[in-house]
Amino acid sequence: MATTYIKNGQTTTVNLTTINDDWQLNETDFTSLTIGDNVTSIGNNAFKGCTNLNSVTWPGKTTSNLVTKLRLRQICRHFSIFCSW
């Protein structure tokens, strides 16, 4: 499954293995994110300043993503974002 996000009302699908540092830094039009199974790391400040990001979903259940999922959970708590996986 690929990574899908909604920005400016447009849905975009991309094949990522890494969400880089500052990936969507200060993108206030970034509202929703579904992280693909193949993502194994999330960089620093990947969603910092995304004040309208209100939903993050990561349906993958692989143990190799466990540390990254824990990090994402901290990000979601910090920004009061709904996260599910």
C-alpha positions in Angstrom: 0.0 0.0 0.0 1.3 3.4 -0.9 1.2 6.6 1.2 -1.7 8.8 0.6 -2.3 12.4 1.8 -4.8 15.2 1.3 -3.5 18.7 0.7 -5.5 21.6 -0.7 -8.4 19.2 -1.0 -6.5 17.1 -3.5 -5.6 13.4 -2.8 -2.1 12.4 -3.7 -0.6 8.9 -3.6 3.2 8.4 -3.4 5.5 5.4 -2.9 7.7 6.3 0.0 10.0 4.2 2.2 11.1 7.2 4.3 9.2 10.3 5.3 12.1 12.8 5.3 13.0 15.6 7.7 10.7 18.6 7.2 8.6 16.6 4.6 5.5 18.7 5.1 7.0 21.5 7.3 4.5 24.3 7.9 2.1 23.0 5.3 -1.2 24.3 6.7 -3.2 22.8 3.8 -2.1 19.3 4.7 -5.1 17.7 6.4 -4.9 13.9 6.3 -2.3 11.2 6.0 -2.4 7.4 5.4 1.1 6.0 5.8 2.0 3.1 3.5 3.2 -0.3 4.7 6.6 0.3 3.1 7.4 3.4 5.2 10.1 2.4 7.7 11.2 5.8 9.1 9.8 9.3 9.8 12.3 12.2 9.9 12.5 15.1 12.3 9.9 17.8 12.0 8.1 15.8 9.2 4.7 17.4 10.2 5.8 20.4 12.3 3.6 23.3 11.7 0.9 21.3 10.0 -1.8 22.9 12.0 -4.7 21.4 10.0 -3.5 17.9 10.0 -6.3 16.1 11.8 -6.0 12.4 10.9 -3.0 10.0 10.6 -3.6 6.4 9.8 -1.0 3.6 9.5 -2.7 0.3 8.8 0.6 -1.7 8.4 1.2 -4.1 11.3 4.8 -5.1 10.6 7.1 -5.3 13.6 9.9 -3.6 11.7 7.8 -0.4 11.9 7.3 -0.6 15.6 9.8 2.0 16.6 8.7 4.4 13.9 5.0 3.9 15.0 5.9 4.8 18.6 7.6 7.9 17.3 4.6 8.8 15.2 2.3 8.3 18.2 4.4 10.9 20.1 4.1 13.3 17.2 0.3 12.8 17.1 0.0 13.4 20.8 2.1 16.6 20.5 -0.1 18.0 17.8 -3.4 16.5 19.2 -3.9 14.6 16.0 -6.1 11.5 15.7 -4.0 8.5 14.9 -5.0 4.9 14.1 -3.3 1.7 13.2 
